[in-house]
Amino acid sequence: MRCPLYPIIFVLLLITGCSSDPLDVDVSDVELDLEFERFEQKMFKVASADEMSALNKELIDFGGELYEFYVFEMLRSGSVYDDSIGTYLYYFVTDSSMKMAYEDISAEFRSFETEEEQIIDMFKHLKYHLPNVPLPERVITYNSAFNYGVISTDSKIGIGLDMYLGQFNRIIKQLGFPVYMKEKMEKEYLPVDVAHSWLATNILGENPDDTFLKSMIYYGKLCYVIDAMMPDLPDHLKVRYTEEEYDWAIASEANIWQYLKDMNWVYTTEMKVKLRFFEEAPTTVGIEGSPGRIGRFMGWQMIRQYMEKNEEVTVLDLINESNESKFLKTYKPEDE
């Protein structure tokens, strides 16, 4: 007797329709209250130093310590409470180079809606996985005079849109940034930088920077939480690589891990070694053809394997797990 096909088809559809990815979650019911403010639009529309003085008071109220840092550290214009601050800031917005930068920001980010949607969605994902962690209340954009991409306080995120105008922007092409940095001054890296800044400032804290392995685990956790915040984002962006750099890292992972073990660097505390593998650079010195920060990538793969092999572990469990041997035991890149 022939067995009817429709029950089998139904089961197959049911199985294929259900995702086994623990990061593929529905956040449509997650509530998030997040304000966005375009400081650069307000600042570059003023017509006099007196107008700037009045606006300065408004921006202090809205931006708080983030705005104070912006004016003092990025613009080098002194204290926002200085009697002459309106004049100093007016010099900034009337400078020909800064006016050109503002024109380019206005063209590239005429609407910030796409970025707003991305940022809201990723923090909804964060709240879903970690409901009790601090979340930003305001996101503020500005022209940073090419000093900072993203910074975070305990309640606000600041974004220097000038740092995401693209490597072929007329101003960026003339600046002294190295090529490997200019390649990442694209708007597609903006959401990742926002996530990285918030996590490092308010959730994971600073890298313990004790042993090589601890740094791997720290950056691995950070990248995995970014995974959780933006599960649909291409993987190369999550680690701030180009597609070519990411493909090279994937293909070379097992060889790099063997190299680290052969050199007895897994538990090293030598600062020079850690700087080579975790800090920004055009390449990881000593590994031909590699992108920079390959240690961060390796840590991410270690954490990913750990989570794949321990499906009961939640994102919160991962953050709280301090037993580094657990991560080390499950990491076998040669098996992939």
LOMIMAR-853123 format. One line per field, with one value per residue (C-alpha): residue number from 1; residue in one letter; x, y, z. Coordinates in Angstrom, 2 decimals. Example, Ala and Ser with C-alpha at 12.3 -4.5 7.8 and 13.67 -1.06 7.14 Angstrom:
resi 1, 2
resn A, S
xx 12.30, 13.67
yy -4.50, -1.06
zz 7.80, 7.14
***
This chain:
resi 1, 2, 3, 4, 5, 6, 7, 8, 9, 10, 11, 12, 13, 14, 15, 16, 17, 18, 19, 20, 21, 22, 23, 24, 25, 26, 27, 28, 29, 30, 31, 32, 33, 34, 35, 36, 37, 38, 39, 40, 41, 42, 43, 44, 45, 46, 47, 48, 49, 50, 51, 52, 53, 54, 55, 56, 57, 58, 59, 60, 61, 62, 63, 64, 65, 66, 67, 68, 69, 70, 71, 72, 73, 74, 75, 76, 77, 78, 79, 80, 81, 82, 83, 84, 85, 86, 87, 88, 89, 90, 91, 92, 93, 94, 95, 96, 97, 98, 99, 100, 101, 102, 103, 104, 105, 106, 107, 108, 109, 110, 111, 112, 113, 114, 115, 116, 117, 118, 119, 120, 121, 122, 123, 124, 125, 126, 127, 128, 129, 130, 131, 132, 133, 134, 135, 136, 137, 138, 139, 140, 141, 142, 143, 144, 145, 146, 147, 148, 149, 150, 151, 152, 153, 154, 155, 156, 157, 158, 159, 160, 161, 162, 163, 164, 165, 166, 167, 168, 169, 170, 171, 172, 173, 174, 175, 176, 177, 178, 179, 180, 181, 182, 183, 184, 185, 186, 187, 188, 189, 190, 191, 192, 193, 194, 195, 196, 197, 198, 199, 200, 201, 202, 203, 204, 205, 206, 207, 208, 209, 210, 211, 212, 213, 214, 215, 216, 217, 218, 219, 220, 221, 222, 223, 224, 225, 226, 227, 228, 229, 230, 231, 232, 233, 234, 235, 236, 237, 238, 239, 240, 241, 242, 243, 244, 245, 246, 247, 248, 249, 250, 251, 252, 253, 254, 255, 256, 257, 258, 259, 260, 261, 262, 263, 264, 265, 266, 267, 268, 269, 270, 271, 272, 273, 274, 275, 276, 277, 278, 279, 280, 281, 282, 283, 284, 285, 286, 287, 288, 289, 290, 291, 292, 293, 294, 295, 296, 297, 298, 299, 300, 301, 302, 303, 304, 305, 306, 307, 308, 309, 310, 311, 312, 313, 314, 315, 316, 317, 318, 319, 320, 321, 322, 323, 324, 325, 326, 327, 328, 329, 330, 331, 332, 333, 334, 335, 336
resn M, R, C, P, L, Y, P, I, I, F, V, L, L, L, I, T, G, C, S, S, D, P, L, D, V, D, V, S, D, V, E, L, D, L, E, F, E, R, F, E, Q, K, M, F, K, V, A, S, A, D, E, M, S, A, L, N, K, E, L, I, D, F, G, G, E, L, Y, E, F, Y, V, F, E, M, L, R, S, G, S, V, Y, D, D, S, I, G, T, Y, L, Y, Y, F, V, T, D, S, S, M, K, M, A, Y, E, D, I, S, A, E, F, R, S, F, E, T, E, E, E, Q, I, I, D, M, F, K, H, L, K, Y, H, L, P, N, V, P, L, P, E, R, V, I, T, Y, N, S, A, F, N, Y, G, V, I, S, T, D, S, K, I, G, I, G, L, D, M, Y, L, G, Q, F, N, R, I, I, K, Q, L, G, F, P, V, Y, M, K, E, K, M, E, K, E, Y, L, P, V, D, V, A, H, S, W, L, A, T, N, I, L, G, E, N, P, D, D, T, F, L, K, S, M, I, Y, Y, G, K, L, C, Y, V, I, D, A, M, M, P, D, L, P, D, H, L, K, V, R, Y, T, E, E, E, Y, D, W, A, I, A, S, E, A, N, I, W, Q, Y, L, K, D, M, N, W, V, Y, T, T, E, M, K, V, K, L, R, F, F, E, E, A, P, T, T, V, G, I, E, G, S, P, G, R, I, G, R, F, M, G, W, Q, M, I, R, Q, Y, M, E, K, N, E, E, V, T, V, L, D, L, I, N, E, S, N, E, S, K, F, L, K, T, Y, K, P, E, D, E
xx 0.00, 1.35, 1.93, 0.40, 3.02, 1.30, 2.13, 5.80, 5.76, 4.07, 6.73, 9.54, 8.00, 7.62, 11.25, 12.67, 10.39, 11.76, 15.14, 17.61, 19.63, 19.22, 19.99, 17.17, 14.52, 11.37, 11.76, 8.56, 7.04, 10.14, 9.60, 12.44, 12.38, 15.29, 15.62, 17.72, 19.07, 21.10, 23.36, 25.25, 22.08, 21.33, 24.88, 25.58, 22.35, 23.20, 23.83, 25.82, 27.89, 24.93, 22.69, 25.37, 25.51, 21.78, 21.97, 24.88, 22.62, 20.02, 22.63, 24.02, 20.57, 20.06, 23.58, 24.91, 28.40, 28.53, 28.14, 30.71, 33.17, 32.34, 33.13, 36.15, 37.89, 36.82, 36.46, 39.12, 36.86, 37.10, 34.34, 30.71, 30.28, 32.88, 31.44, 33.06, 31.96, 29.43, 32.23, 34.52, 31.80, 30.82, 34.42, 34.06, 30.85, 32.07, 35.44, 35.57, 36.77, 34.12, 31.41, 32.53, 32.39, 28.87, 27.80, 29.06, 27.38, 24.11, 24.41, 25.46, 23.06, 20.25, 17.94, 19.07, 16.00, 17.78, 20.44, 17.81, 15.91, 19.11, 20.10, 16.63, 16.42, 19.81, 19.07, 15.74, 17.71, 20.05, 17.10, 15.58, 18.72, 19.79, 16.64, 18.33, 21.37, 21.55, 20.26, 20.89, 18.31, 19.60, 21.68, 23.30, 25.03, 27.53, 30.54, 33.50, 36.11, 37.40, 38.34, 35.92, 33.57, 31.38, 31.57, 29.20, 28.32, 26.07, 22.93, 23.93, 25.69, 27.49, 28.23, 30.66, 29.04, 32.10, 33.95, 31.55, 31.60, 33.44, 37.05, 36.56, 35.04, 36.79, 37.97, 38.85, 41.01, 43.14, 43.46, 46.41, 44.51, 46.22, 44.51, 43.41, 41.51, 39.98, 38.61, 36.49, 35.20, 32.10, 28.57, 28.05, 30.39, 28.46, 25.95, 28.75, 30.74, 27.67, 27.17, 30.88, 31.07, 27.98, 28.96, 32.53, 31.45, 28.34, 28.13, 31.41, 33.66, 37.31, 39.38, 40.99, 44.18, 45.83, 46.67, 46.36, 43.53, 41.58, 41.77, 40.57, 37.61, 36.79, 36.68, 35.00, 32.18, 31.91, 31.64, 29.13, 26.87, 27.12, 26.05, 23.02, 22.25, 22.50, 22.03, 21.28, 24.32, 27.04, 29.68, 32.60, 31.05, 30.60, 34.37, 35.04, 36.68, 36.22, 34.78, 38.24, 39.79, 37.04, 37.37, 41.12, 40.60, 38.09, 40.38, 43.41, 41.81, 43.18, 46.69, 46.69, 45.53, 48.28, 50.79, 49.64, 50.00, 53.41, 54.62, 53.21, 51.28, 47.87, 48.67, 51.31, 51.16, 53.69, 52.30, 54.03, 52.34, 48.92, 49.30, 50.16, 47.02, 44.37, 45.05, 44.17, 46.76, 46.89, 48.00, 48.82, 52.62, 54.21, 51.25, 51.65, 48.54, 46.53, 44.26, 44.82, 43.26, 43.27, 43.23, 39.77, 38.55, 40.00, 38.29, 34.98, 35.33, 36.21, 33.07, 30.91, 32.06, 31.40, 27.85, 27.17, 28.29, 26.40, 22.93, 21.53, 23.88, 22.20, 23.84, 23.63, 25.25, 28.03, 28.78, 28.87, 31.02, 34.52, 35.95, 38.22, 39.01, 35.44, 35.99, 39.41, 38.19, 35.55, 37.72, 38.89, 39.09, 40.74, 37.43, 35.59
yy 0.00, 3.41, 5.93, 9.36, 12.02, 14.97, 14.09, 13.75, 17.03, 18.75, 17.50, 18.59, 22.03, 22.28, 21.32, 23.64, 26.47, 26.46, 28.03, 26.29, 29.48, 30.69, 34.23, 34.27, 35.70, 37.78, 41.21, 42.75, 42.90, 44.33, 47.93, 50.44, 54.18, 55.76, 59.38, 60.57, 64.08, 65.56, 68.10, 68.88, 70.07, 72.50, 73.78, 74.45, 76.42, 79.19, 82.63, 84.29, 83.74, 84.92, 82.29, 79.70, 80.75, 80.23, 76.87, 75.83, 76.03, 73.84, 71.26, 71.13, 70.25, 67.53, 66.16, 66.49, 65.10, 63.71, 67.22, 68.56, 65.89, 66.68, 70.38, 70.02, 66.93, 66.70, 70.32, 71.62, 74.61, 74.68, 74.36, 74.61, 76.92, 79.43, 82.90, 82.90, 79.41, 80.76, 82.55, 79.50, 77.21, 79.73, 79.69, 75.92, 75.92, 78.71, 77.08, 76.26, 72.66, 71.97, 73.49, 71.17, 68.22, 69.23, 69.41, 65.87, 64.62, 66.18, 64.46, 61.04, 61.06, 63.16, 60.80, 58.88, 56.62, 53.47, 53.83, 54.63, 51.47, 49.40, 50.86, 50.43, 46.85, 45.88, 47.29, 45.48, 42.29, 43.19, 43.79, 40.46, 38.53, 40.69, 42.34, 43.85, 45.51, 49.30, 50.62, 53.97, 56.73, 59.03, 58.81, 62.07, 62.69, 65.45, 66.49, 65.33, 67.18, 63.72, 62.77, 60.09, 57.52, 56.41, 57.09, 56.09, 57.36, 55.56, 56.79, 58.30, 57.37, 59.91, 59.34, 61.39, 61.06, 62.57, 59.33, 57.35, 59.37, 56.64, 56.10, 57.91, 61.02, 64.17, 65.14, 61.70, 61.05, 64.04, 63.17, 61.33, 58.25, 55.01, 53.09, 50.22, 52.71, 54.57, 51.26, 50.99, 54.58, 53.35, 53.75, 49.97, 49.75, 52.36, 50.01, 47.64, 50.53, 51.66, 48.17, 47.74, 51.08, 50.47, 46.93, 47.84, 50.89, 49.66, 45.86, 43.98, 46.70, 47.02, 44.13, 42.45, 42.32, 39.72, 36.72, 36.29, 33.80, 36.22, 38.85, 36.27, 35.41, 39.06, 40.00, 36.71, 37.48, 41.02, 39.81, 37.13, 39.67, 41.76, 38.55, 38.46, 42.13, 41.91, 38.28, 39.21, 41.41, 39.92, 38.26, 40.24, 43.49, 42.13, 41.90, 45.03, 43.15, 43.41, 40.31, 39.37, 39.74, 37.64, 34.88, 34.77, 34.52, 31.68, 29.73, 30.27, 29.75, 26.27, 27.23, 30.35, 28.41, 25.85, 28.69, 30.22, 26.88, 26.20, 29.60, 28.98, 32.24, 31.07, 32.03, 34.65, 37.98, 39.59, 42.96, 43.05, 39.80, 41.00, 44.31, 42.45, 40.31, 42.58, 46.20, 48.08, 47.55, 46.87, 43.30, 40.96, 41.09, 37.68, 36.14, 36.74, 37.91, 38.39, 41.31, 43.16, 42.14, 38.45, 37.60, 39.12, 37.02, 33.87, 34.68, 35.09, 31.69, 30.14, 31.57, 30.60, 27.00, 27.00, 28.26, 25.80, 22.88, 24.11, 24.97, 25.41, 28.34, 31.74, 35.01, 36.05, 32.78, 33.41, 36.88, 35.63, 32.57, 33.18, 29.65, 30.08, 26.35, 25.71, 27.78, 26.32, 22.70, 23.10, 25.01, 22.72, 24.69, 21.75, 19.87, 22.40
zz 0.00, -0.94, 1.81, 1.06, 0.50, 2.12, 5.78, 4.83, 2.91, 5.85, 8.27, 5.94, 5.58, 9.34, 9.92, 7.26, 8.36, 11.89, 12.47, 14.74, 15.13, 18.73, 17.60, 15.04, 17.35, 16.97, 18.57, 17.20, 20.69, 22.38, 23.43, 23.17, 23.76, 21.90, 20.76, 17.81, 17.36, 14.49, 16.24, 13.04, 11.33, 14.14, 14.52, 10.85, 10.38, 12.86, 11.42, 14.18, 17.32, 19.42, 17.85, 18.55, 22.21, 22.53, 20.75, 22.96, 26.02, 24.29, 23.30, 26.84, 28.15, 25.56, 25.19, 28.71, 29.28, 25.74, 24.32, 26.78, 25.60, 21.97, 22.32, 24.61, 23.18, 19.56, 18.57, 21.00, 21.63, 25.42, 27.97, 26.91, 29.92, 28.71, 28.04, 24.58, 23.54, 21.04, 19.19, 19.21, 17.91, 15.26, 14.01, 13.70, 11.66, 9.36, 8.64, 4.93, 5.45, 8.08, 5.88, 3.10, 5.49, 6.53, 2.88, 2.38, 5.58, 4.42, 1.05, 2.39, 5.35, 3.90, 5.74, 8.78, 8.79, 7.64, 10.31, 12.94, 12.09, 12.26, 15.63, 17.12, 15.88, 17.25, 20.69, 20.68, 20.08, 22.91, 25.25, 24.18, 25.09, 28.04, 29.42, 32.47, 30.92, 30.44, 27.13, 25.47, 25.79, 23.06, 19.89, 18.82, 15.50, 14.75, 12.69, 14.80, 12.73, 11.74, 15.29, 16.50, 14.99, 17.91, 21.63, 24.45, 27.89, 30.35, 28.56, 25.21, 21.99, 19.86, 16.18, 14.11, 10.70, 9.03, 9.87, 7.64, 4.43, 2.54, 1.53, -1.77, -0.23, -1.48, 2.01, 3.36, 0.28, 1.29, 4.98, 6.46, 7.61, 6.50, 3.70, 5.93, 8.11, 5.18, 3.86, 7.01, 6.93, 5.11, 6.46, 6.44, 9.45, 11.45, 13.20, 14.28, 15.72, 17.66, 19.09, 19.88, 21.68, 23.80, 24.76, 25.67, 27.68, 29.47, 29.43, 29.01, 30.37, 29.40, 28.08, 31.14, 29.06, 31.28, 29.11, 25.37, 25.95, 28.13, 25.39, 22.86, 25.07, 25.74, 22.07, 21.22, 23.64, 22.31, 18.71, 19.66, 21.37, 18.19, 16.42, 18.70, 18.12, 14.32, 13.28, 9.67, 9.17, 6.92, 9.10, 7.73, 8.95, 12.49, 12.88, 10.77, 7.91, 4.19, 2.54, 1.29, 4.75, 6.31, 3.70, 4.29, 8.05, 7.73, 5.40, 7.67, 11.09, 11.79, 10.70, 12.86, 15.91, 15.38, 15.06, 18.35, 20.11, 18.58, 19.78, 23.28, 23.09, 24.29, 27.88, 27.22, 28.99, 26.67, 25.64, 22.24, 21.21, 22.33, 20.53, 17.33, 17.44, 18.93, 18.04, 14.84, 12.12, 8.38, 9.06, 11.95, 11.98, 11.49, 9.63, 5.92, 4.10, 7.27, 8.14, 11.41, 14.73, 13.82, 17.54, 17.84, 14.94, 16.52, 19.81, 18.01, 16.36, 19.73, 21.33, 18.35, 18.63, 22.35, 21.84, 19.01, 21.18, 24.26, 23.00, 26.50, 27.19, 26.80, 25.86, 29.51, 30.58, 28.09, 29.41, 32.99, 32.26, 33.61, 33.34, 30.32, 30.17, 29.05, 25.94, 25.29, 25.49, 22.82, 20.35, 17.56, 14.31, 12.54, 12.80, 10.71
***
